[in-house]
Amino acid sequence: MINETCATLWHSGTRYFFPYVSARVCSSIAKNGIKQKGFFDDSVCTLRIPTKTELELSIGDFVRIGKHSGDADRNADFKVMKIYNNLRGVTPHYRLVCER
């Protein structure tokens, strides 16, 4: 499901707030192997950040849906795994693929 929302991104300890992003979140919890007992969260989030300027983003940054003022939480936040720079065209944007 695609939602229009806001997002907070932490890049090198600095927090950035994006007021208008398009987010698609697929949540799931999977069993962790046969020998290991337990479950893990393998949710995926795709964010589209509309912008016409270059942003400082890198793989390994943390993202949380909504506006937040604290530090990044490694266990609860999404981690940026892929960055697509789509700044040319009618709707320039960045597309971030994030996982937990």
Secondary structure, 3 states (H helix, E strand, C coil): CEEEEEEEEEECCEEEEEEEEEEEEECCEEECCCCCCCEEECCEEEEEEECCCCCCCCCCCEEEECCCCCCCCCCCCEEEEEEEEECCCCCCEEEEEEEC
